[in-house]
Amino acid sequence: MALAANEPSKIEKLASDIRESADTQIPVETTLGTSERIIARVTDGIYREPWAAFRELIANAYDADATSVVVETGAPDFAQVTVRDNGNGMSPDTLAYVLRSIGGSSKRTHAGAVLHTSDTEDADLSPGGRPLIGKIGIGLFAVAQLTQHFQIITKASGDKMRTSATVRLKTHDEDRLREAEEEYVAGTVTIKSENVPEDEISSHGTSIVLYALRPEIRRVLQSLRRWHSSLAEGVDGRPVTERPIYHIGVSEGALGKNSTPIEGKFPWEASDSPREKFEGLFAAAAEGSGKASKPANLEHFDEYLRLIWKLSLSLPLDYIYGHPFDIKGDSGIILYDVPSGKGQAAEINVPADRSLREFLSLTAGSHDPCGGFSVNLDGIQLARPIELPRKLRKYSRVGAPVMMISKEEAPFKESDLERAGGKLSFEAYLYWNSKIIPKDTAGVLIRVRDASGTLFDQSFLNYQISEQTRLRQITAEIFVHDGLDSAINIDRESFNYSHPHFLYVQRWLHKSLRLMVNRLKAIADEDLKRERAREAVETRKAVFTSAMRVWSERLGESSDPPLIDLEVQEAASEVGGVEIDWKTVPPIGDPEQASALAVVLEAYGVLSGLSARTRAELINDILRVLRPT
């Protein structure tokens, strides 16, 4: 096995110590090492889909305090991609560290303060005060998923030079690693610097230019597999797959040597503003939420539009129509809390003019310390595509949308913090509506430091109780302020399901879902009871109205009314001047029915020849026949 230059002596020394411990009985203490194969695999790409690599590049800009990021993909050909930001930029020292320390991020370390990648007093924050998303130093090499040839052009404010580094990565080769005797080289870098004019010394920012995207990545972004399938016929003579409704089009020759171009169809007008274009995308996403019983996966979008959608969900952006915690007390949404212990959810009475954020002291989505974060991709202004309507999408017995809000801190003991993975605190909401649109937003999305790589989990972290209809009507977000970071796997797209932080969040979510479902059922049951009570009242009124009609028909319209009080609350003790002894013989069943029956009987003169007690007994006997028990 090939070892790095400084490794043989360390390994040989450790082996010697292990042998000696058999005689000395002294335990050997050491630290774990990292294989160069880890770096080899990282620089060959670790993400499942292209959008995740774009996400990491944009997240790097956020960590660098950028307020604006511009992404130019070169669609529909994707020959060259540029990600440009106005962040802090990198000094020569910072760039050198990045290039020589893959997997050894300066963020969240003391080195970050020296290299200006983190706050001087709090290593968990960017220089501008943002919670840092990155932590292990592989975000830049997300580009390895897309290309092996890229360029970094960067400048820090105050530097008199601008630096460009052209990187060519090597492809991971397991056989070569086994045979290599020298230190593994992930790739080569050519670095050039140039002095800038005096008026540009204060400028800052970084551009990443990706050249020659991998052929398969280009095919994925162009949706070529789907287009080929849509042109092929299945055994039933129909296309194997439906062509996307909205797409960027296909270039000439992309589907074959002589294939003609397909013009793109976008859910916006070319003249629309960047904001309006995204609103068009959001509206089009809802179109896929029609009659299908299962949540849609944006199948009517091509891969390019889905990439935009996923980036919008995952990045620390403003919501398209306002943050959920900015909802006010007069919204019409029924609001509940999530109790920290046992018990049912209690309704929250938020003043009409105050927001959830103000009333409950919530911090998620508060003012950005750098003044905001904007991402423009090919002229489209991205925003979080989540909207919580104030009214029901369709009729439901619940009557109005329901929202549960929580501010949670895991009660780990001080002595257990290290074993638990540190402190864990988060804020969250669960929102129910009779229909969630777009269906892609049904589920739970976990944001760690305001970013997410997991998107919406429609299983709600593997919730086992069968509530499929209810679950399709719930959208939830969990905003983690402290913790859970160490439970995120290296691809940032999944969690370590055995990590204490993940298990705590999972248990909390499942408890909250049970509370939500219980509340919804209780509200629906109350509405059903009210409806049945109204129906019973209407039925009784109809019966009484029919009895009065019989009286008028038998005795004439001008006859005196049979009852002194027409608003009957109890069984009538006198009908048409005839007394009924309800004191001795209490009425059974509904008093209005008893009174109505007495009116009909006396309309035919049946009661007049009987005693007051017998009249009561006769009416009760008839009621027993009509409603046998």
Backbone torsions as a table, in degrees:
resi	resn	phi	psi	omega
1	MET	NA	130.9	179.5
2	ALA	-73.8	138.7	180.0
3	LEU	-121.9	150.7	174.1
4	ALA	-65.4	159.5	-171.8
5	ALA	-56.1	-35.6	-174.8
6	ASN	-95.0	3.2	-173.9
7	GLU	-84.8	-39.1	-174.2
8	PRO	-53.4	-45.7	-177.0
9	SER	-64.8	-38.9	179.8
10	LYS	-65.5	-44.6	-178.2
11	ILE	-69.2	-41.9	179.2
12	GLU	-63.8	-39.7	178.5
13	LYS	-64.2	-42.5	179.8
14	LEU	-65.2	-42.1	178.5
15	ALA	-60.8	-40.6	179.1
16	SER	-64.5	-42.5	179.6
17	ASP	-62.9	-38.1	179.7
18	ILE	-63.0	-42.5	179.5
19	ARG	-63.9	-43.4	-177.8
20	GLU	-65.1	-29.9	-177.3
21	SER	-63.2	-23.6	178.2
22	ALA	-63.4	-33.0	179.9
23	ASP	-89.7	-39.9	-174.8
24	THR	-84.8	-20.2	-176.0
25	GLN	60.6	21.7	176.9
26	ILE	-96.9	122.8	179.4
27	PRO	-61.0	146.7	179.1
28	VAL	-96.2	125.4	177.2
29	GLU	-104.5	133.5	178.5
30	THR	-152.5	-178.0	177.3
31	THR	-119.2	156.6	179.3
32	LEU	-78.4	144.4	177.8
33	GLY	-105.2	170.0	-179.5
34	THR	-121.3	131.9	180.0
35	SER	-77.5	149.0	175.9
36	GLU	-65.8	-18.5	179.2
37	ARG	-65.3	-29.1	176.7
38	ILE	-60.9	-47.7	178.9
39	ILE	-62.8	-39.5	179.5
40	ALA	-59.9	-42.9	-178.4
41	ARG	-71.4	-38.9	179.6
42	VAL	-60.5	-45.4	-177.0
43	THR	-76.7	1.2	174.7
44	ASP	-105.7	3.0	176.4
45	GLY	105.2	132.6	-177.7
46	ILE	-127.4	0.6	-174.7
47	TYR	-101.5	151.8	-175.0
48	ARG	-79.6	-34.3	-175.3
49	GLU	-132.4	153.7	-178.6
50	PRO	-57.7	-35.5	-176.2
51	TRP	-60.2	-31.2	-178.8
52	ALA	-65.7	-35.5	177.3
53	ALA	-66.9	-41.6	175.0
54	PHE	-60.7	-41.6	179.5
55	ARG	-57.5	-44.9	-177.3
56	GLU	-66.8	-38.2	178.4
57	LEU	-64.5	-40.9	179.8
58	ILE	-71.6	-36.0	177.2
59	ALA	-62.8	-35.1	175.5
60	ASN	-60.2	-39.2	178.3
61	ALA	-65.7	-39.1	177.5
62	TYR	-61.5	-45.5	178.9
63	ASP	-63.1	-24.2	178.9
64	ALA	-90.7	17.1	176.4
65	ASP	66.7	24.2	176.1
66	ALA	-66.5	145.3	172.1
67	THR	-105.7	-14.4	-179.0
68	SER	-141.6	132.4	174.9
69	VAL	-128.3	132.0	177.9
70	VAL	-118.6	124.1	179.2
71	VAL	-113.8	126.4	176.4
72	GLU	-119.5	111.4	-172.6
73	THR	-90.9	-14.2	-175.7
74	GLY	71.5	20.6	180.0
75	ALA	-61.2	146.5	6.7
76	PRO	-91.9	1.9	-177.4
77	ASP	-87.9	-32.0	-179.8
78	PHE	57.8	40.4	179.0
79	ALA	-72.2	-32.2	-178.7
80	GLN	-150.4	137.4	-179.0
81	VAL	-121.9	137.7	177.9
82	THR	-127.0	132.9	173.7
83	VAL	-119.9	113.5	-173.1
84	ARG	-121.6	132.0	-180.0
85	ASP	-133.4	164.4	177.3
86	ASN	-108.3	33.5	-179.6
87	GLY	-73.7	-165.3	-174.9
88	ASN	-65.7	-22.7	-175.9
89	GLY	73.8	175.6	-178.7
90	MET	-121.4	131.5	172.2
91	SER	-74.6	167.5	175.7
92	PRO	-55.0	-36.4	179.6
93	ASP	-64.5	-45.3	-178.9
94	THR	-65.7	-44.5	-179.9
95	LEU	-62.0	-42.3	179.2
96	ALA	-61.3	-40.8	179.6
97	TYR	-64.1	-43.7	-179.0
98	VAL	-61.2	-44.9	-175.7
99	LEU	-71.4	-27.2	-176.9
100	ARG	-103.3	2.5	-173.8
101	SER	-136.9	52.5	176.7
102	ILE	-61.4	128.1	-178.6
103	GLY	83.3	4.0	178.6
104	GLY	-126.0	60.7	-174.9
105	SER	-58.3	142.2	173.6
106	SER	-81.1	-14.3	179.3
107	LYS	-65.1	145.1	178.7
108	ARG	62.0	25.4	175.2
109	THR	-133.1	168.8	177.9
110	HIS	-65.2	-27.8	179.2
111	ALA	-64.8	-25.7	-179.0
112	GLY	-60.8	-37.1	179.6
113	ALA	-66.3	-36.6	-179.7
114	VAL	-71.6	-39.5	-177.0
115	LEU	-90.9	3.0	177.4
116	HIS	62.7	36.0	174.4
117	THR	-107.6	-5.7	176.1
118	SER	-148.1	167.3	-177.6
119	ASP	-65.4	147.9	-176.9
120	THR	-69.5	-23.4	-177.4
121	GLU	-108.7	-27.7	-178.8
122	ASP	-129.6	106.5	-175.4
123	ALA	-68.1	-13.0	178.2
124	ASP	-82.7	-5.9	-178.6
125	LEU	-113.1	153.2	173.5
126	SER	-72.0	169.0	177.4
127	PRO	-55.5	-29.8	-180.0
128	GLY	-89.1	-2.2	176.2
129	GLY	101.7	7.2	177.3
130	ARG	-81.1	145.0	170.9
131	PRO	-63.8	125.3	-176.2
132	LEU	-71.9	135.3	177.4
133	ILE	-85.0	-49.2	-177.9
134	GLY	-75.8	156.0	179.3
135	LYS	-151.8	-21.2	-173.6
136	ILE	-114.9	2.6	170.5
137	GLY	81.7	29.2	179.2
138	ILE	-118.3	-1.0	-176.0
139	GLY	-57.2	-43.5	-179.4
140	LEU	-60.3	-36.5	-176.4
141	PHE	-85.2	14.0	166.6
142	ALA	-60.7	-25.9	-179.7
143	VAL	-62.4	-21.2	179.8
144	ALA	-61.9	-24.6	176.1
145	GLN	-67.8	-27.1	-172.7
146	LEU	-101.7	-37.4	-174.8
147	THR	-158.7	161.4	173.9
148	GLN	-103.9	2.8	-175.9
149	HIS	-133.5	111.9	179.2
150	PHE	-147.3	165.9	-177.2
151	GLN	-130.4	136.9	175.0
152	ILE	-109.1	122.6	176.4
153	ILE	-118.3	119.1	-171.3
154	THR	-145.5	154.8	176.7
155	LYS	-155.4	133.9	175.9
156	ALA	-96.0	148.7	179.1
157	SER	-60.4	132.1	179.8
158	GLY	95.8	-20.6	177.0
159	ASP	-73.4	143.5	179.5
160	LYS	-89.4	1.4	-177.9
161	MET	-132.2	153.7	172.2
162	ARG	-111.5	137.3	-174.6
163	THR	-119.0	140.1	173.4
164	SER	-125.2	136.8	178.5
165	ALA	-125.2	118.0	178.9
166	THR	-98.1	119.6	-172.8
167	VAL	-110.9	134.6	172.2
168	ARG	-124.1	111.3	-177.8
169	LEU	-84.5	150.9	175.1
170	LYS	-94.3	149.6	177.8
171	THR	-79.0	135.4	179.2
172	HIS	-61.1	128.3	-179.3
173	ASP	-133.5	106.9	-176.4
174	GLU	-62.8	-37.7	179.9
175	ASP	-64.7	-41.6	-179.6
176	ARG	-65.6	-35.5	178.8
177	LEU	-65.6	-37.6	-179.3
178	ARG	-66.5	-33.9	-174.8
179	GLU	-90.5	-16.0	-173.6
180	ALA	-67.3	138.4	176.4
181	GLU	-102.6	-21.2	-176.7
182	GLU	-103.0	174.8	179.8
183	GLU	-59.8	139.1	-179.1
184	TYR	-67.1	136.3	178.7
185	VAL	-113.4	117.2	-176.7
186	ALA	-74.1	-24.8	-178.6
187	GLY	172.5	-175.6	179.6
188	THR	-117.5	152.5	-178.6
189	VAL	-132.9	131.7	172.7
190	THR	-111.8	119.7	-173.1
191	ILE	-114.0	132.1	176.7
192	LYS	-130.3	144.8	176.3
193	SER	-127.3	150.8	177.1
194	GLU	-140.8	142.4	176.7
195	ASN	-72.2	146.8	-178.6
196	VAL	-110.0	155.7	176.8
197	PRO	-61.2	160.0	-177.4
198	GLU	-56.4	-37.0	-176.2
199	ASP	-77.3	-0.9	178.1
200	GLU	-110.4	2.7	-177.2
201	ILE	-62.5	-34.0	-179.2
202	SER	-81.9	-7.3	-179.1
203	SER	-70.5	158.2	-178.4
204	HIS	-159.0	157.1	179.0
205	GLY	143.6	174.4	-178.0
206	THR	-139.9	140.1	172.3
207	SER	-122.0	136.2	174.5
208	ILE	-115.5	122.0	180.0
209	VAL	-112.2	122.3	-179.5
210	LEU	-102.4	121.7	-180.0
211	TYR	-103.3	151.0	170.9
212	ALA	45.8	66.1	178.0
213	LEU	-56.3	148.2	179.7
214	ARG	-55.3	137.5	-177.3
215	PRO	-53.0	-42.4	-178.4
216	GLU	-67.6	-35.0	177.6
217	ILE	-64.5	-42.4	178.1
218	ARG	-62.7	-40.7	179.6
219	ARG	-64.0	-38.5	178.2
220	VAL	-65.2	-48.1	-178.7
221	LEU	-64.2	-30.0	178.9
222	GLN	-85.4	-3.7	-179.8
223	SER	58.9	33.5	-173.9
224	LEU	-65.3	-36.1	178.6
225	ARG	-61.5	-42.2	-179.9
226	ARG	-67.6	-41.0	179.0
227	TRP	-63.4	-41.7	177.0
228	HIS	-60.9	-42.7	-179.7
229	SER	-66.1	-34.9	179.9
230	SER	-70.2	-21.0	178.9
231	LEU	-92.7	-12.7	-179.9
232	ALA	-93.2	147.2	-179.7
233	GLU	-98.1	140.1	174.9
234	GLY	-85.8	-173.4	-177.8
235	VAL	-65.6	-23.4	179.8
236	ASP	-89.7	5.7	178.9
237	GLY	82.4	-0.5	179.2
238	ARG	-99.0	160.4	178.4
239	PRO	-58.5	144.7	-180.0
240	VAL	-59.9	-41.7	175.6
241	THR	-135.5	156.5	176.7
242	GLU	-77.8	142.5	175.5
243	ARG	-72.1	149.2	179.8
244	PRO	-63.5	146.5	177.5
245	ILE	-74.3	-42.7	179.2
246	TYR	-115.6	133.2	-173.6
247	HIS	-163.0	168.4	-180.0
248	ILE	-89.7	-3.1	-178.5
249	GLY	90.8	179.5	-178.4
250	VAL	-133.9	133.7	-179.3
251	SER	-72.6	158.8	178.5
252	GLU	-60.7	131.8	177.9
253	GLY	83.4	-5.5	-176.9
254	ALA	-69.9	-27.6	-178.9
255	LEU	-100.8	10.0	-178.2
256	GLY	151.2	163.9	-173.7
257	LYS	-55.9	-39.7	-176.0
258	ASN	-111.7	17.9	-177.1
259	SER	-70.8	144.1	180.0
260	THR	-88.7	156.0	179.4
261	PRO	-69.7	152.0	174.7
262	ILE	-114.5	123.0	-177.3
263	GLU	-71.9	139.2	-178.8
264	GLY	-67.8	152.1	174.9
265	LYS	-128.7	112.9	-175.7
266	PHE	-108.0	153.6	177.6
267	PRO	-83.8	33.8	177.3
268	TRP	-155.0	167.4	176.4
269	GLU	-93.1	149.1	-179.4
270	ALA	-60.4	-28.9	-178.2
271	SER	-83.0	-6.1	-178.6
272	ASP	-65.9	152.7	175.0
273	SER	-72.6	163.6	177.5
274	PRO	-54.4	-39.3	178.3
275	ARG	-66.8	-44.6	-179.1
276	GLU	-64.3	-34.3	178.1
277	LYS	-63.1	-42.5	179.7
278	PHE	-69.4	-36.8	176.2
279	GLU	-61.3	-35.4	175.8
280	GLY	-65.8	-40.1	176.9
281	LEU	-63.0	-42.8	-179.9
282	PHE	-62.4	-44.7	179.3
283	ALA	-64.0	-39.1	-179.6
284	ALA	-68.1	-32.8	178.1
285	ALA	-61.3	-36.5	179.9
286	ALA	-67.6	-23.5	179.8
287	GLU	-63.3	-25.0	179.8
288	GLY	-84.8	8.8	-176.8
289	SER	-110.0	44.4	-175.2
290	GLY	-88.0	-111.7	-169.7
291	LYS	-89.7	-9.9	-177.5
292	ALA	-61.5	138.1	-177.4
293	SER	-77.2	-28.6	180.0
294	LYS	-97.4	152.0	179.7
295	PRO	-57.3	136.6	179.8
296	ALA	-74.7	152.9	177.9
297	ASN	-114.8	36.9	178.7
298	LEU	54.8	41.0	-178.1
299	GLU	-66.3	-18.1	179.8
300	HIS	-84.3	0.4	174.0
301	PHE	-103.0	149.7	170.9
302	ASP	-82.9	178.6	-174.8
303	GLU	-63.1	-34.8	-179.8
304	TYR	-63.4	-47.9	-179.8
305	LEU	-68.9	-33.2	176.0
306	ARG	-68.0	-34.1	175.7
307	LEU	-60.3	-44.7	178.5
308	ILE	-61.3	-44.0	-179.1
309	TRP	-61.4	-47.2	-177.4
310	LYS	-66.7	-39.7	175.8
311	LEU	-60.9	-40.9	-178.5
312	SER	-64.1	-36.1	178.4
313	LEU	-71.8	-33.7	-169.0
314	SER	-90.6	-25.1	-171.9
315	LEU	-86.3	159.1	178.4
316	PRO	-77.9	74.1	-175.3
317	LEU	-112.2	168.5	170.9
318	ASP	-72.4	151.5	176.0
319	TYR	-75.7	150.4	-175.2
320	ILE	-60.0	-38.0	-179.1
321	TYR	-130.2	34.2	175.2
322	GLY	104.8	146.3	-179.4
323	HIS	-68.7	141.2	178.2
324	PRO	-54.3	-32.7	-178.8
325	PHE	-78.1	-4.2	175.4
326	ASP	-92.1	3.0	174.9
327	ILE	-64.0	137.4	-176.7
328	LYS	-100.4	168.4	-175.5
329	GLY	-65.0	-22.2	-179.8
330	ASP	-94.1	18.7	-175.6
331	SER	-69.9	-22.0	-174.6
332	GLY	91.8	-7.2	177.7
333	ILE	-80.5	136.4	176.5
334	ILE	-78.5	123.3	-172.3
335	LEU	-110.6	134.7	177.3
336	TYR	-133.3	157.4	172.0
337	ASP	-98.6	168.4	173.3
338	VAL	-110.0	111.3	-177.1
339	PRO	-62.9	144.3	-179.0
340	SER	-70.5	-28.2	178.3
341	GLY	-111.3	-139.7	178.1
342	LYS	-83.8	172.1	179.6
343	GLY	112.5	169.0	-179.4
344	GLN	-88.3	159.5	178.0
345	ALA	-68.7	136.6	179.5
346	ALA	-104.1	143.4	-179.9
347	GLU	-69.1	141.3	179.0
348	ILE	-104.7	126.8	178.2
349	ASN	-102.1	91.1	-178.9
350	VAL	-86.7	128.5	177.6
351	PRO	-53.3	146.4	-173.8
352	ALA	-56.1	-35.6	-174.0
353	ASP	-96.6	8.6	-179.0
354	ARG	-115.8	147.2	179.4
355	SER	-89.1	164.3	174.2
356	LEU	-57.4	-39.9	-179.4
357	ARG	-58.7	-47.3	-178.1
358	GLU	-68.8	-46.1	-173.6
359	PHE	-70.2	-37.1	-175.8
360	LEU	-104.7	4.8	179.7
361	SER	56.1	49.7	178.6
362	LEU	-88.8	145.6	-175.6
363	THR	-113.3	-18.5	-179.0
364	ALA	-60.4	131.1	179.9
365	GLY	80.4	14.0	177.5
366	SER	-70.2	179.0	-176.7
367	HIS	-56.1	131.2	177.7
368	ASP	-73.3	128.7	-176.5
369	PRO	-63.6	-19.8	-179.8
370	CYS	-97.3	-0.6	176.9
371	GLY	97.5	14.1	177.7
372	GLY	112.0	164.1	-177.6
373	PHE	-138.3	117.8	-175.6
374	SER	-119.2	133.4	177.4
375	VAL	-124.0	121.7	178.3
376	ASN	-115.2	116.1	-178.8
377	LEU	-113.7	112.8	179.6
378	ASP	51.2	41.1	177.4
379	GLY	81.6	14.0	178.1
380	ILE	-115.6	125.4	-179.1
381	GLN	-85.4	110.7	-175.1
382	LEU	-75.4	147.6	175.3
383	ALA	-150.2	160.1	179.0
384	ARG	-69.7	121.6	-174.1
385	PRO	-86.0	59.2	-179.5
386	ILE	-129.8	126.3	178.8
387	GLU	-131.3	134.8	177.7
388	LEU	-111.5	94.5	-177.2
389	PRO	-60.5	148.7	179.7
390	ARG	-83.3	-12.3	179.8
391	LYS	-123.7	161.9	179.1
392	LEU	-69.0	143.1	176.1
393	ARG	-72.3	-30.1	175.7
394	LYS	-152.7	167.3	-174.1
395	TYR	-60.0	141.7	173.8
396	SER	-152.1	150.7	176.1
397	ARG	-63.6	-22.3	-179.4
398	VAL	-64.0	-31.7	171.1
399	GLY	91.3	-27.1	-178.8
400	ALA	-161.0	158.9	175.1
401	PRO	-58.9	152.6	-179.8
402	VAL	-124.2	138.3	-179.0
403	MET	-136.2	132.7	175.4
404	MET	-113.6	134.8	-174.7
405	ILE	-124.6	143.6	-178.5
406	SER	-143.6	148.1	172.0
407	LYS	-128.0	109.1	-166.3
408	GLU	-122.7	142.0	171.8
409	GLU	-134.3	122.2	-176.8
410	ALA	-63.5	129.8	-176.4
411	PRO	-83.8	50.9	177.5
412	PHE	-70.0	136.5	176.5
413	LYS	-67.9	152.9	179.9
414	GLU	-56.4	-37.6	-178.9
415	SER	-72.3	-17.8	-177.4
416	ASP	-101.4	-3.2	-173.6
417	LEU	-58.6	-44.1	-178.1
418	GLU	-64.6	-43.4	179.3
419	ARG	-67.3	-32.5	-178.9
420	ALA	-78.8	-14.9	-178.3
421	GLY	97.6	17.3	177.8
422	GLY	97.1	-171.5	-177.5
423	LYS	-71.1	147.0	177.2
424	LEU	-133.6	121.6	175.4
425	SER	-143.4	146.0	-179.0
426	PHE	-158.6	162.5	170.9
427	GLU	-119.8	154.8	-174.8
428	ALA	-159.7	162.0	171.0
429	TYR	-142.5	150.9	168.6
430	LEU	-122.0	129.0	-177.0
431	TYR	-122.3	129.7	178.3
432	TRP	-114.1	138.4	169.7
433	ASN	-143.1	157.6	-178.3
434	SER	-61.9	-17.9	176.5
435	LYS	-153.8	126.3	177.9
436	ILE	-95.7	123.8	179.9
437	ILE	-130.8	131.2	-8.5
438	PRO	-66.5	152.7	-179.6
439	LYS	-62.4	-23.1	179.2
440	ASP	-63.0	-17.7	-179.2
441	THR	-98.5	9.7	170.9
442	ALA	-79.3	132.3	-177.0
443	GLY	128.8	-165.0	178.8
444	VAL	-120.8	138.7	177.5
445	LEU	-122.9	126.5	-178.8
446	ILE	-102.3	123.6	177.8
447	ARG	-108.9	119.8	175.0
448	VAL	-104.3	118.9	-175.6
449	ARG	57.5	39.1	174.7
450	ASP	71.4	12.4	178.2
451	ALA	-129.8	157.8	-179.0
452	SER	-144.6	145.0	174.0
453	GLY	-118.1	-3.8	-172.6
454	THR	-95.2	-16.7	-175.9
455	LEU	58.3	-167.7	-175.3
456	PHE	-78.0	127.6	176.5
457	ASP	-96.7	108.0	-175.2
458	GLN	-78.8	-4.0	173.7
459	SER	-91.0	-4.7	-177.6
460	PHE	53.3	54.8	179.8
461	LEU	55.8	47.0	174.1
462	ASN	63.9	48.5	176.0
463	TYR	-70.6	122.6	-168.6
464	GLN	-91.4	-20.5	-177.0
465	ILE	-72.2	136.2	-175.7
466	SER	-76.8	98.3	177.2
467	GLU	-139.6	47.9	-169.6
468	GLN	-59.9	-41.0	179.9
469	THR	-63.5	-46.9	179.5
470	ARG	-62.6	-42.2	-176.8
471	LEU	-63.8	-33.7	177.6
472	ARG	-70.2	-10.1	-178.4
473	GLN	-106.4	12.3	-175.8
474	ILE	-124.8	134.2	168.9
475	THR	-122.1	141.3	-176.0
476	ALA	-144.0	147.3	173.7
477	GLU	-133.0	139.9	176.9
478	ILE	-118.8	120.5	-178.1
479	PHE	-103.7	103.3	-176.4
480	VAL	-88.0	121.3	179.3
481	HIS	-93.4	-41.7	179.7
482	ASP	-129.0	133.0	175.1
483	GLY	90.0	-174.2	-178.0
484	LEU	68.1	-17.7	178.7
485	ASP	-53.0	-45.2	-175.9
486	SER	-73.0	-10.3	177.3
487	ALA	-89.7	-8.2	-179.9
488	ILE	-81.0	129.3	177.6
489	ASN	-69.4	165.7	-170.9
490	ILE	-60.6	-27.2	179.0
491	ASP	-81.6	-5.1	179.7
492	ARG	60.3	17.4	-178.9
493	GLU	-113.9	3.1	-179.4
494	SER	-157.7	169.7	-177.1
495	PHE	-118.0	156.7	168.3
496	ASN	-79.4	105.0	-170.9
497	TYR	-69.3	-10.5	179.1
498	SER	-99.8	-1.1	-178.6
499	HIS	-69.8	137.1	-178.5
500	PRO	-54.4	-38.0	179.9
501	HIS	-65.5	-44.1	179.3
502	PHE	-63.1	-44.0	-178.9
503	LEU	-62.1	-38.2	178.8
504	TYR	-65.4	-46.6	179.4
505	VAL	-62.0	-41.1	179.9
506	GLN	-61.6	-46.9	179.6
507	ARG	-63.4	-41.5	179.1
508	TRP	-61.6	-45.1	-178.2
509	LEU	-63.2	-44.3	-178.2
510	HIS	-66.0	-38.0	174.7
511	LYS	-62.6	-43.6	-179.0
512	SER	-64.6	-38.4	177.1
513	LEU	-62.9	-42.1	178.1
514	ARG	-62.3	-42.5	178.8
515	LEU	-63.7	-41.6	179.7
516	MET	-62.5	-48.6	-178.8
517	VAL	-62.6	-41.2	178.2
518	ASN	-61.4	-42.1	178.9
519	ARG	-63.8	-44.6	-179.4
520	LEU	-61.3	-42.7	179.1
521	LYS	-65.5	-40.7	-179.9
522	ALA	-64.3	-43.4	178.7
523	ILE	-63.0	-43.3	-179.9
524	ALA	-65.2	-39.7	178.4
525	ASP	-63.7	-42.0	178.6
526	GLU	-62.3	-40.7	178.8
527	ASP	-65.2	-39.4	179.1
528	LEU	-64.2	-41.2	178.8
529	LYS	-62.9	-43.6	178.7
530	ARG	-62.1	-40.4	-179.8
531	GLU	-64.5	-44.2	179.6
532	ARG	-65.3	-36.8	176.9
533	ALA	-64.6	-41.7	177.7
534	ARG	-63.6	-40.9	179.2
535	GLU	-64.3	-39.1	179.7
536	ALA	-64.5	-41.6	178.6
537	VAL	-62.5	-44.8	179.6
538	GLU	-63.1	-38.7	179.1
539	THR	-64.4	-45.2	179.7
540	ARG	-62.5	-41.1	178.5
541	LYS	-63.4	-39.6	179.5
542	ALA	-64.2	-41.2	178.7
543	VAL	-62.3	-45.9	-179.1
544	PHE	-65.0	-39.6	178.2
545	THR	-62.7	-40.4	178.0
546	SER	-63.2	-40.7	179.5
547	ALA	-63.4	-41.1	179.4
548	MET	-65.8	-32.8	178.5
549	ARG	-67.4	-41.1	177.3
550	VAL	-60.1	-44.3	179.5
551	TRP	-57.6	-46.3	-178.7
552	SER	-66.1	-39.1	-178.6
553	GLU	-68.6	-36.3	-177.7
554	ARG	-79.5	-39.6	-172.6
555	LEU	-109.1	-4.4	178.2
556	GLY	98.7	152.0	-177.4
557	GLU	-63.6	-30.4	-175.8
558	SER	-86.7	-0.4	-179.5
559	SER	-67.6	153.7	178.2
560	ASP	-65.0	146.1	178.3
561	PRO	-64.2	145.7	-176.6
562	PRO	-71.0	-22.3	-175.6
563	LEU	-119.0	143.0	176.5
564	ILE	-72.7	-43.1	-179.8
565	ASP	-111.2	109.6	-178.9
566	LEU	-75.4	-19.4	176.5
567	GLU	-86.2	79.5	-173.3
568	VAL	-71.5	123.7	176.2
569	GLN	-110.2	-24.9	177.7
570	GLU	-141.9	169.7	-177.1
571	ALA	-57.9	130.4	-176.0
572	ALA	-66.5	129.0	179.9
573	SER	-86.0	-7.5	178.1
574	GLU	-147.6	129.9	-179.8
575	VAL	-130.7	117.4	179.8
576	GLY	57.1	33.9	179.7
577	GLY	83.7	0.1	179.9
578	VAL	-100.1	124.2	-178.1
579	GLU	-81.8	148.3	177.1
580	ILE	-127.2	126.1	-173.9
581	ASP	-87.6	81.6	178.9
582	TRP	-80.7	-14.5	179.2
583	LYS	-70.7	-40.2	179.3
584	THR	-80.6	-37.7	-179.0
585	VAL	-121.4	90.4	-177.8
586	PRO	-61.4	143.3	-179.7
587	PRO	-70.0	147.6	174.3
588	ILE	-103.0	151.0	176.9
589	GLY	75.5	-155.1	-173.8
590	ASP	-77.4	129.6	-178.2
591	PRO	-63.2	-33.4	180.0
592	GLU	-67.7	-36.1	176.5
593	GLN	-65.2	-41.5	178.8
594	ALA	-61.4	-43.7	180.0
595	SER	-65.6	-42.8	-179.8
596	ALA	-62.5	-40.8	179.2
597	LEU	-65.3	-39.2	178.1
598	ALA	-62.8	-39.1	179.4
599	VAL	-62.9	-44.7	-178.7
600	VAL	-65.4	-44.7	-178.8
601	LEU	-62.0	-42.9	-178.7
602	GLU	-74.0	-25.9	174.8
603	ALA	-60.8	-28.0	177.1
604	TYR	-97.6	3.8	177.5
605	GLY	74.5	19.6	-176.7
606	VAL	-72.0	-38.6	-172.3
607	LEU	-79.1	-26.0	-171.8
608	SER	-58.6	-36.1	-176.8
609	GLY	-86.5	6.3	-177.7
610	LEU	-111.7	160.9	175.6
611	SER	-76.1	163.4	-178.7
612	ALA	-59.3	-38.7	179.9
613	ARG	-69.9	-42.5	-178.5
614	THR	-65.3	-36.0	176.9
615	ARG	-58.0	-45.0	179.2
616	ALA	-63.7	-40.9	-179.8
617	GLU	-65.5	-40.0	179.9
618	LEU	-62.7	-46.1	-179.3
619	ILE	-62.5	-42.3	179.1
620	ASN	-64.1	-39.9	179.6
621	ASP	-64.0	-41.3	178.0
622	ILE	-64.2	-40.3	178.6
623	LEU	-63.1	-36.1	178.1
624	ARG	-65.5	-37.9	179.3
625	VAL	-68.1	-40.6	-178.9
626	LEU	-70.9	-32.0	-178.9
627	ARG	-131.1	73.3	-178.3
628	PRO	-66.4	143.3	179.5
629	THR	-100.1	NA	NA
